[in-house]
């Protein structure tokens, strides 16, 4: 008879694990005021509104001539050019029966109601012939057509990119309130690990995960404390966990999360904190651990380089974004594309296959999908989300997640 305590719980699905981690997230609360010029990648702490209209006043979209539409109804009107208006300058009111030479971005003078592009005009001896019948409002950017004074331009919880920085600057915001950067401690377990530049002893491997993980965290704008490589011992692992928990929001490790005699992460976390989730029905990357150590969250990634990379993208990235205070859906955009291959052997787990898009818009599969073949992540354009039990025939439409949707 089987003891109930030894019955193994079913592994969480990818969706269940993602929901569990996001549900546990406690976003940072500290707010900083930063220069808009330096706000790239930061998360807004409060909604931002505009104190002005954009455009401030009606202006022209084209180089040409500001006129009254009624003065050009003949389709060949000849009008004396009364003034020249460049961007940044204010013209005089336009008198009836005249035209103003005007340049892109310049304010429409009072009295004019449209702009005729210069390609539709002929200038001779200070008189412009308008070879066009314009309508009122033609080539005019209306006051406030982009932004209205008092309107919200950016919501709280938005992660700022170059375009959000430009939008903030367009209404004169020199500074913006943002949530502080997330503090992340990392370390790597394994007596076999060596650093590039060091001689490689028999049985040793270079620690590629350290470089991959740091790059991923830098992409997300985290403050990183790198505690290096930790020896394969329970006491050493417990000691560095205590150190990592001091002053950091999140601890991430790579390696040592399986059940071997030299895998010390699970017992170390259980001794210093608690483990809330362990093992997910995903391939690559089943042995992923999630819990807490003191006041810091903990994520233990697998040691195999592809497993570490893929599980970070699927689980750690959205968790970090939520901790940073990013609001709304964190699901990456994906696309349905046809398979240029067949893969008839189905897996019980949710597989994420490294693939690229060929010139015909089809998905090509990297030949070796082993969790140790890091080449596949460089060769590929993204991941195919292959549900449990799915076999693939050529031409099947598959969910494809580009790396560009997962790295930032």
The 8 nearest C-alpha neighbors of each residue, nearest first, counted from 0:
[[1, 2, 3, 5, 6, 4, 7, 8],
 [2, 0, 3, 5, 6, 4, 7, 8],
 [3, 1, 4, 5, 0, 6, 7, 8],
 [2, 4, 6, 5, 1, 7, 0, 8],
 [5, 3, 2, 6, 7, 1, 8, 0],
 [6, 4, 3, 2, 7, 1, 8, 0],
 [7, 5, 3, 4, 8, 2, 1, 9],
 [6, 8, 5, 9, 4, 10, 3, 2],
 [7, 9, 10, 6, 11, 5, 4, 278],
 [10, 8, 7, 11, 280, 279, 12, 278],
 [11, 9, 279, 280, 278, 8, 12, 277],
 [12, 10, 279, 15, 16, 280, 9, 13],
 [11, 13, 15, 280, 14, 279, 16, 10],
 [12, 14, 16, 15, 17, 281, 11, 280],
 [15, 13, 17, 12, 16, 18, 11, 19],
 [16, 14, 12, 18, 17, 13, 11, 19],
 [15, 17, 19, 13, 18, 14, 11, 12],
 [16, 18, 14, 20, 19, 15, 314, 13],
 [17, 19, 15, 21, 16, 20, 22, 14],
 [20, 18, 16, 22, 17, 21, 15, 23],
 [21, 19, 23, 17, 22, 18, 16, 318],
 [22, 20, 18, 24, 23, 19, 318, 17],
 [21, 23, 19, 20, 24, 18, 17, 25],
 [22, 24, 20, 21, 19, 25, 18, 318],
 [25, 23, 21, 22, 322, 26, 20, 321],
 [24, 26, 322, 27, 23, 321, 324, 22],
 [27, 25, 322, 324, 323, 321, 24, 28],
 [28, 26, 323, 322, 29, 324, 25, 178],
 [27, 29, 26, 30, 178, 179, 324, 44],
 [28, 30, 179, 178, 27, 31, 177, 44],
 [31, 29, 178, 177, 179, 28, 176, 44],
 [30, 32, 177, 176, 178, 179, 33, 29],
 [31, 33, 176, 175, 177, 174, 30, 34],
 [34, 32, 174, 175, 35, 31, 176, 38],
 [33, 35, 174, 36, 37, 173, 38, 175],
 [34, 36, 174, 38, 37, 173, 175, 33],
 [35, 37, 34, 38, 164, 39, 173, 174],
 [38, 36, 35, 34, 39, 33, 41, 164],
 [37, 39, 35, 41, 36, 40, 34, 33],
 [38, 40, 160, 159, 41, 37, 161, 164],
 [41, 39, 159, 160, 158, 220, 38, 42],
 [42, 40, 38, 159, 39, 158, 177, 43],
 [41, 43, 158, 177, 157, 156, 178, 159],
 [44, 42, 177, 155, 156, 157, 45, 176],
 [43, 45, 177, 178, 155, 176, 156, 42],
 [46, 44, 155, 43, 47, 176, 154, 156],
 [45, 47, 154, 155, 153, 48, 151, 44],
 [46, 48, 153, 151, 152, 45, 154, 49],
 [49, 47, 151, 150, 152, 149, 50, 46],
 [48, 50, 149, 148, 51, 150, 170, 151],
 [51, 49, 148, 149, 48, 170, 52, 150],
 [52, 50, 148, 49, 170, 53, 147, 55],
 [51, 53, 143, 147, 55, 148, 146, 54],
 [54, 52, 143, 55, 146, 145, 142, 51],
 [53, 55, 142, 143, 56, 52, 57, 145],
 [54, 56, 52, 53, 142, 143, 51, 57],
 [57, 55, 142, 54, 58, 106, 141, 143],
 [56, 58, 141, 142, 140, 107, 106, 139],
 [59, 57, 106, 107, 140, 105, 104, 139],
 [58, 60, 139, 104, 103, 61, 105, 140],
 [59, 61, 138, 103, 139, 104, 140, 58],
 [62, 60, 103, 59, 63, 116, 102, 138],
 [63, 61, 102, 103, 101, 116, 117, 64],
 [62, 64, 117, 116, 115, 101, 61, 100],
 [63, 65, 100, 115, 99, 101, 114, 98],
 [64, 66, 114, 99, 98, 113, 111, 101],
 [67, 65, 111, 98, 113, 114, 68, 64],
 [66, 68, 111, 112, 70, 69, 113, 71],
 [67, 69, 71, 70, 133, 134, 135, 66],
 [68, 70, 72, 71, 67, 134, 133, 135],
 [69, 71, 68, 67, 72, 96, 76, 66],
 [72, 70, 76, 68, 69, 73, 132, 74],
 [71, 73, 69, 132, 74, 70, 68, 133],
 [72, 74, 75, 71, 76, 132, 70, 131],
 [73, 75, 131, 132, 130, 72, 71, 76],
 [76, 74, 130, 129, 73, 128, 77, 131],
 [75, 77, 71, 129, 128, 73, 74, 78],
 [78, 76, 128, 127, 129, 126, 75, 79],
 [79, 77, 97, 127, 126, 98, 96, 80],
 [78, 80, 126, 97, 125, 81, 98, 127],
 [81, 79, 98, 99, 126, 125, 82, 97],
 [80, 82, 99, 79, 98, 97, 83, 93],
 [83, 81, 99, 80, 100, 84, 90, 98],
 [82, 84, 100, 99, 101, 85, 81, 90],
 [85, 83, 101, 90, 100, 88, 105, 102],
 [86, 84, 102, 105, 88, 101, 87, 83],
 [87, 85, 105, 104, 88, 102, 103, 84],
 [86, 88, 105, 85, 89, 106, 104, 84],
 [89, 87, 86, 85, 84, 90, 105, 106],
 [90, 88, 106, 84, 91, 87, 108, 105],
 [91, 89, 108, 84, 88, 92, 82, 106],
 [90, 92, 108, 93, 89, 109, 82, 94],
 [93, 91, 109, 108, 110, 94, 90, 111],
 [94, 92, 110, 109, 111, 108, 91, 95],
 [93, 95, 97, 96, 92, 110, 98, 81],
 [96, 94, 97, 93, 67, 70, 110, 98],
 [95, 97, 70, 78, 94, 98, 79, 67],
 [98, 96, 78, 79, 95, 94, 80, 81],
 [99, 97, 80, 66, 65, 78, 81, 64],
 [98, 100, 82, 65, 64, 80, 81, 83],
 [99, 101, 64, 83, 63, 84, 82, 65],
 [102, 100, 84, 64, 63, 62, 99, 83],
 [103, 101, 62, 85, 105, 86, 104, 63],
 [104, 102, 61, 62, 60, 59, 105, 86],
 [103, 105, 86, 59, 58, 60, 102, 106],
 [104, 106, 86, 58, 85, 103, 102, 59],
 [107, 105, 58, 57, 108, 89, 59, 104],
 [106, 108, 58, 57, 59, 105, 109, 111],
 [109, 107, 92, 90, 111, 93, 106, 110],
 [108, 110, 92, 111, 93, 107, 91, 112],
 [109, 111, 93, 92, 108, 112, 94, 67],
 [112, 110, 67, 66, 109, 108, 65, 113],
 [111, 113, 67, 135, 136, 66, 110, 68],
 [114, 112, 136, 137, 135, 66, 65, 111],
 [113, 115, 65, 64, 138, 137, 66, 116],
 [114, 116, 64, 63, 117, 65, 133, 113],
 [117, 115, 63, 118, 119, 62, 61, 114],
 [116, 118, 63, 120, 119, 62, 115, 64],
 [117, 119, 116, 120, 63, 121, 115, 62],
 [120, 118, 117, 130, 116, 131, 129, 115],
 [119, 121, 129, 117, 128, 118, 130, 127],
 [120, 122, 128, 127, 123, 129, 119, 130],
 [123, 121, 127, 126, 128, 125, 120, 124],
 [122, 124, 126, 125, 127, 121, 128, 79],
 [125, 123, 126, 122, 127, 79, 80, 121],
 [124, 126, 123, 80, 79, 122, 127, 81],
 [125, 127, 79, 123, 78, 124, 122, 80],
 [128, 126, 122, 78, 121, 77, 79, 129],
 [127, 129, 77, 121, 76, 120, 75, 130],
 [128, 130, 120, 76, 75, 131, 127, 77],
 [131, 129, 75, 74, 119, 120, 128, 132],
 [130, 132, 74, 129, 133, 119, 75, 71],
 [131, 133, 74, 72, 71, 134, 73, 130],
 [134, 132, 68, 131, 137, 135, 115, 71],
 [133, 135, 68, 137, 136, 132, 113, 69],
 [134, 136, 113, 112, 137, 68, 133, 67],
 [135, 137, 113, 139, 112, 134, 138, 114],
 [136, 138, 113, 139, 135, 134, 114, 133],
 [139, 137, 60, 114, 59, 136, 61, 113],
 [140, 138, 59, 136, 137, 58, 60, 141],
 [139, 141, 58, 57, 59, 60, 142, 138],
 [142, 140, 57, 144, 139, 143, 56, 58],
 [141, 143, 56, 57, 54, 55, 144, 53],
 [144, 142, 52, 53, 147, 146, 54, 145],
 [143, 145, 141, 142, 146, 53, 54, 140],
 [146, 144, 143, 53, 54, 147, 52, 142],
 [147, 145, 53, 143, 52, 144, 148, 150],
 [148, 146, 52, 143, 150, 149, 53, 51],
 [147, 149, 51, 52, 50, 49, 150, 146],
 [150, 148, 49, 50, 48, 147, 151, 51],
 [149, 151, 48, 147, 148, 49, 152, 146],
 [152, 150, 48, 47, 153, 49, 149, 46],
 [151, 153, 48, 47, 150, 49, 154, 146],
 [154, 152, 47, 46, 151, 155, 157, 48],
 [155, 153, 46, 157, 156, 47, 45, 152],
 [156, 154, 45, 46, 43, 44, 157, 153],
 [155, 157, 325, 326, 43, 324, 42, 44],
 [158, 156, 42, 43, 155, 325, 154, 159],
 [159, 157, 42, 41, 40, 325, 156, 43],
 [158, 160, 40, 163, 39, 41, 42, 157],
 [161, 159, 163, 39, 162, 40, 164, 158],
 [160, 162, 164, 163, 165, 39, 159, 40],
 [161, 163, 165, 164, 160, 166, 159, 167],
 [162, 164, 166, 160, 165, 159, 161, 167],
 [165, 163, 161, 167, 162, 166, 168, 35],
 [164, 166, 162, 168, 163, 167, 169, 161],
 [165, 167, 163, 169, 168, 164, 162, 170],
 [168, 166, 164, 172, 169, 165, 170, 163],
 [167, 169, 171, 165, 172, 166, 170, 164],
 [170, 168, 166, 167, 171, 165, 172, 53],
 [171, 169, 168, 167, 49, 172, 51, 166],
 [170, 172, 168, 169, 173, 167, 49, 50],
 [173, 171, 168, 167, 174, 170, 175, 35],
 [172, 174, 35, 34, 171, 168, 175, 36],
 [175, 173, 34, 35, 33, 172, 32, 176],
 [174, 176, 32, 33, 35, 177, 34, 172],
 [177, 175, 32, 44, 31, 43, 30, 33],
 [178, 176, 43, 44, 42, 31, 30, 32],
 [177, 179, 30, 44, 29, 42, 31, 43],
 [180, 178, 29, 30, 31, 177, 181, 27],
 [179, 181, 221, 182, 222, 178, 220, 323],
 [180, 182, 221, 222, 323, 183, 179, 248],
 [183, 181, 222, 247, 248, 221, 223, 180],
 [182, 184, 249, 223, 247, 250, 248, 222],
 [185, 183, 224, 250, 243, 223, 225, 251],
 [186, 184, 251, 225, 252, 250, 226, 224],
 [187, 185, 226, 227, 252, 228, 225, 251],
 [186, 188, 228, 253, 252, 229, 227, 254],
 [189, 187, 229, 254, 228, 230, 255, 231],
 [188, 190, 191, 231, 192, 230, 229, 187],
 [189, 191, 230, 192, 231, 188, 229, 203],
 [190, 192, 203, 189, 204, 202, 193, 205],
 [193, 191, 204, 206, 190, 189, 205, 203],
 [194, 192, 205, 206, 204, 203, 191, 197],
 [193, 195, 205, 197, 206, 196, 192, 207],
 [196, 194, 197, 205, 193, 206, 198, 199],
 [197, 195, 194, 198, 193, 199, 205, 206],
 [196, 198, 195, 194, 199, 193, 205, 200],
 [199, 197, 200, 196, 193, 195, 194, 203],
 [200, 198, 203, 197, 201, 193, 204, 205],
 [199, 201, 203, 202, 198, 204, 193, 191],
 [202, 200, 203, 199, 204, 191, 198, 193],
 [203, 201, 200, 191, 204, 199, 192, 190],
 [202, 204, 191, 200, 201, 192, 199, 193],
 [205, 203, 192, 193, 191, 206, 202, 199],
 [204, 206, 193, 194, 192, 207, 195, 203],
 [205, 207, 192, 208, 193, 194, 209, 204],
 [206, 208, 209, 210, 205, 211, 304, 194],
 [209, 207, 211, 210, 206, 212, 304, 253],
 [210, 208, 212, 207, 211, 206, 213, 187],
 [209, 211, 213, 208, 207, 212, 214, 206],
 [212, 210, 208, 214, 213, 209, 215, 207],
 [211, 213, 215, 214, 209, 210, 208, 216],
 [212, 214, 216, 210, 215, 211, 217, 209],
 [215, 213, 217, 211, 212, 216, 210, 218],
 [214, 216, 212, 218, 213, 217, 211, 219],
 [217, 215, 219, 213, 218, 214, 221, 212],
 [216, 218, 220, 214, 219, 215, 221, 213],
 [219, 217, 215, 216, 407, 220, 214, 406],
 [218, 220, 216, 217, 407, 221, 215, 40],
 [219, 221, 217, 218, 40, 216, 222, 180],
 [222, 220, 181, 216, 219, 217, 180, 223],
 [223, 221, 182, 183, 181, 180, 220, 224],
 [224, 222, 183, 184, 221, 225, 182, 185],
 [223, 225, 184, 183, 185, 226, 222, 182],
 [224, 226, 185, 227, 184, 223, 186, 213],
 [227, 225, 186, 185, 224, 228, 184, 243],
 [228, 226, 186, 225, 187, 229, 185, 209],
 [227, 229, 187, 188, 186, 230, 226, 189],
 [228, 230, 188, 187, 227, 231, 189, 236],
 [231, 229, 190, 232, 189, 188, 235, 228],
 [232, 230, 189, 190, 261, 188, 229, 233],
 [233, 231, 235, 234, 230, 236, 263, 261],
 [232, 234, 236, 263, 235, 237, 267, 231],
 [235, 233, 237, 236, 232, 238, 267, 239],
 [236, 234, 238, 232, 237, 233, 239, 230],
 [235, 237, 233, 239, 234, 238, 240, 232],
 [236, 238, 234, 240, 267, 235, 239, 233],
 [239, 237, 235, 241, 240, 236, 234, 242],
 [238, 240, 242, 236, 241, 237, 243, 235],
 [241, 239, 243, 237, 242, 238, 244, 236],
 [242, 240, 244, 238, 239, 243, 237, 245],
 [241, 243, 239, 240, 244, 245, 238, 237],
 [242, 244, 240, 245, 241, 184, 239, 250],
 [245, 243, 241, 295, 242, 247, 240, 246],
 [246, 244, 243, 242, 247, 241, 295, 294],
 [245, 247, 244, 248, 182, 243, 295, 294],
 [248, 246, 182, 244, 183, 249, 245, 295],
 [247, 249, 295, 182, 183, 296, 181, 246],
 [248, 250, 296, 183, 295, 247, 297, 184],
 [251, 249, 297, 184, 183, 185, 296, 298],
 [252, 250, 185, 298, 299, 297, 184, 249],
 [253, 251, 299, 186, 187, 185, 300, 298],
 [252, 254, 300, 187, 302, 301, 299, 188],
 [302, 255, 253, 301, 188, 256, 300, 187],
 [254, 256, 262, 264, 263, 257, 188, 302],
 [257, 255, 264, 254, 262, 265, 286, 301],
 [256, 258, 255, 286, 262, 259, 301, 265],
 [259, 257, 262, 260, 256, 255, 261, 265],
 [260, 258, 262, 261, 257, 255, 263, 256],
 [259, 261, 262, 258, 263, 257, 255, 231],
 [260, 262, 259, 263, 231, 255, 232, 258],
 [263, 261, 255, 259, 260, 256, 257, 258],
 [262, 264, 233, 255, 265, 266, 267, 261],
 [263, 265, 267, 256, 255, 266, 262, 268],
 [264, 266, 268, 267, 263, 256, 269, 262],
 [267, 265, 269, 268, 264, 263, 270, 233],
 [268, 266, 270, 264, 237, 269, 265, 263],
 [269, 267, 271, 270, 265, 272, 266, 273],
 [268, 270, 273, 266, 272, 267, 271, 274],
 [271, 269, 267, 268, 272, 266, 273, 237],
 [272, 270, 268, 269, 292, 267, 237, 273],
 [273, 271, 292, 269, 268, 291, 270, 293],
 [272, 274, 269, 291, 290, 268, 275, 292],
 [273, 275, 290, 276, 269, 289, 268, 291],
 [276, 274, 290, 289, 273, 277, 291, 288],
 [275, 277, 289, 288, 274, 290, 278, 16],
 [278, 276, 288, 287, 289, 286, 279, 275],
 [277, 279, 286, 285, 287, 10, 288, 280],
 [278, 280, 285, 11, 10, 281, 12, 287],
 [279, 281, 348, 12, 10, 11, 285, 349],
 [282, 280, 349, 348, 285, 279, 350, 283],
 [283, 281, 350, 284, 349, 348, 285, 351],
 [282, 284, 306, 370, 281, 285, 350, 351],
 [283, 285, 306, 282, 286, 281, 310, 301],
 [284, 286, 279, 278, 281, 287, 280, 282],
 [287, 285, 278, 284, 257, 301, 256, 288],
 [286, 288, 300, 278, 299, 277, 285, 301],
 [289, 287, 277, 299, 298, 276, 286, 278],
 [290, 288, 298, 276, 297, 275, 274, 277],
 [289, 291, 274, 275, 297, 273, 296, 276],
 [292, 290, 296, 297, 273, 272, 295, 293],
 [291, 293, 272, 295, 271, 294, 296, 244],
 [292, 294, 295, 272, 244, 291, 271, 241],
 [295, 293, 292, 244, 296, 291, 248, 245],
 [296, 294, 248, 249, 292, 244, 293, 291],
 [295, 297, 291, 249, 290, 250, 292, 248],
 [296, 298, 250, 291, 290, 289, 249, 251],
 [299, 297, 289, 251, 288, 250, 300, 252],
 [298, 300, 288, 252, 287, 251, 253, 256],
 [301, 299, 253, 287, 307, 252, 254, 298],
 [302, 300, 254, 307, 253, 303, 286, 306],
 [254, 301, 303, 253, 304, 307, 300, 255],
 [302, 304, 306, 371, 301, 305, 370, 307],
 [305, 303, 307, 306, 371, 208, 302, 308],
 [306, 304, 370, 308, 307, 373, 303, 371],
 [307, 305, 284, 283, 309, 303, 304, 308],
 [306, 308, 304, 301, 300, 305, 310, 309],
 [307, 309, 305, 311, 306, 310, 304, 312],
 [310, 308, 312, 306, 311, 307, 305, 313],
 [311, 309, 313, 312, 307, 308, 314, 306],
 [310, 312, 315, 308, 309, 314, 313, 316],
 [313, 311, 309, 316, 310, 405, 314, 315],
 [314, 312, 310, 311, 309, 315, 316, 317],
 [313, 315, 311, 310, 316, 17, 312, 317],
 [316, 314, 311, 318, 317, 319, 312, 313],
 [315, 317, 319, 312, 318, 314, 311, 320],
 [318, 316, 320, 319, 315, 329, 314, 321],
 [319, 317, 315, 321, 316, 320, 21, 322],
 [320, 318, 322, 316, 321, 317, 315, 323],
 [319, 321, 323, 317, 322, 318, 325, 316],
 [320, 322, 324, 318, 325, 323, 319, 26],
 [323, 321, 26, 319, 324, 320, 25, 24],
 [324, 322, 320, 321, 26, 325, 27, 181],
 [323, 325, 26, 321, 322, 156, 326, 27],
 [324, 326, 156, 321, 320, 157, 323, 158],
 [327, 325, 156, 324, 157, 328, 321, 155],
 [328, 326, 329, 325, 156, 157, 321, 330],
 [327, 329, 330, 326, 331, 325, 317, 321],
 [328, 330, 317, 331, 327, 320, 326, 321],
 [329, 331, 328, 332, 317, 333, 404, 405],
 [332, 330, 404, 329, 333, 405, 400, 328],
 [331, 333, 404, 330, 400, 334, 401, 399],
 [332, 334, 400, 399, 398, 331, 401, 335],
 [333, 335, 399, 398, 336, 400, 332, 397],
 [334, 336, 398, 397, 396, 399, 337, 333],
 [335, 337, 396, 397, 361, 334, 362, 338],
 [338, 336, 396, 394, 361, 395, 397, 362],
 [339, 337, 362, 394, 393, 340, 395, 361],
 [338, 340, 362, 393, 363, 361, 394, 337],
 [341, 339, 393, 338, 363, 392, 342, 364],
 [340, 342, 392, 393, 391, 343, 339, 338],
 [343, 341, 391, 344, 390, 392, 340, 345],
 [342, 344, 390, 391, 341, 345, 392, 389],
 [345, 343, 342, 390, 346, 389, 391, 388],
 [344, 346, 390, 388, 389, 343, 347, 387],
 [347, 345, 388, 348, 387, 344, 389, 350],
 [348, 346, 387, 388, 345, 349, 280, 386],
 [347, 349, 387, 280, 281, 346, 350, 282],
 [350, 348, 386, 387, 281, 385, 282, 280],
 [351, 349, 282, 385, 281, 348, 352, 384],
 [352, 350, 384, 383, 382, 385, 282, 353],
 [351, 353, 383, 382, 350, 354, 368, 384],
 [352, 354, 382, 379, 381, 365, 375, 364],
 [355, 353, 364, 379, 363, 365, 381, 382],
 [354, 356, 380, 379, 363, 362, 357, 381],
 [357, 355, 362, 361, 360, 363, 380, 358],
 [356, 358, 360, 359, 361, 362, 355, 363],
 [357, 359, 360, 356, 361, 362, 355, 363],
 [360, 358, 357, 361, 356, 362, 339, 337],
 [361, 359, 357, 358, 356, 362, 336, 337],
 [362, 360, 337, 356, 357, 359, 339, 338],
 [363, 361, 356, 338, 339, 355, 337, 354],
 [362, 364, 355, 339, 354, 356, 361, 340],
 [363, 365, 354, 366, 353, 362, 355, 340],
 [366, 364, 354, 367, 353, 375, 368, 363],
 [365, 367, 364, 368, 375, 363, 353, 369],
 [366, 368, 369, 365, 372, 375, 364, 370],
 [369, 367, 366, 370, 365, 352, 372, 353],
 [370, 368, 371, 372, 367, 305, 283, 373],
 [371, 369, 305, 306, 372, 303, 283, 368],
 [370, 372, 369, 303, 304, 305, 373, 306],
 [373, 371, 374, 369, 370, 375, 305, 368],
 [372, 374, 375, 376, 305, 371, 304, 377],
 [373, 375, 377, 372, 376, 378, 379, 371],
 [374, 376, 378, 373, 377, 379, 372, 353],
 [377, 375, 379, 374, 373, 378, 353, 305],
 [376, 378, 374, 375, 379, 373, 380, 353],
 [379, 377, 375, 376, 374, 380, 355, 365],
 [378, 380, 355, 354, 376, 377, 381, 353],
 [381, 379, 355, 401, 402, 354, 356, 378],
 [382, 380, 401, 402, 400, 379, 354, 353],
 [383, 381, 353, 400, 352, 351, 399, 354],
 [382, 384, 399, 352, 351, 398, 385, 400],
 [383, 385, 351, 398, 382, 399, 350, 386],
 [384, 386, 350, 349, 383, 351, 389, 387],
 [387, 385, 349, 389, 384, 388, 350, 348],
 [388, 386, 349, 348, 347, 389, 346, 385],
 [389, 387, 345, 346, 347, 386, 390, 348],
 [390, 388, 345, 387, 386, 391, 385, 346],
 [389, 391, 343, 345, 344, 342, 388, 392],
 [392, 390, 342, 341, 343, 389, 395, 393],
 [393, 391, 341, 395, 394, 342, 340, 390],
 [392, 394, 340, 341, 338, 339, 395, 391],
 [393, 395, 338, 337, 392, 339, 396, 340],
 [396, 394, 337, 338, 393, 392, 397, 391],
 [395, 397, 337, 336, 335, 394, 338, 398],
 [398, 396, 335, 336, 337, 399, 395, 338],
 [399, 397, 335, 384, 334, 383, 333, 336],
 [398, 400, 383, 334, 333, 382, 335, 397],
 [401, 399, 333, 382, 381, 383, 402, 334],
 [402, 400, 381, 403, 404, 380, 382, 399],
 [401, 403, 381, 405, 404, 380, 406, 400],
 [402, 404, 401, 405, 406, 407, 381, 380],
 [405, 403, 402, 331, 401, 406, 332, 400],
 [406, 404, 402, 403, 312, 407, 331, 401],
 [405, 407, 403, 402, 404, 215, 218, 312],
 [406, 218, 219, 405, 404, 403, 215, 316]]
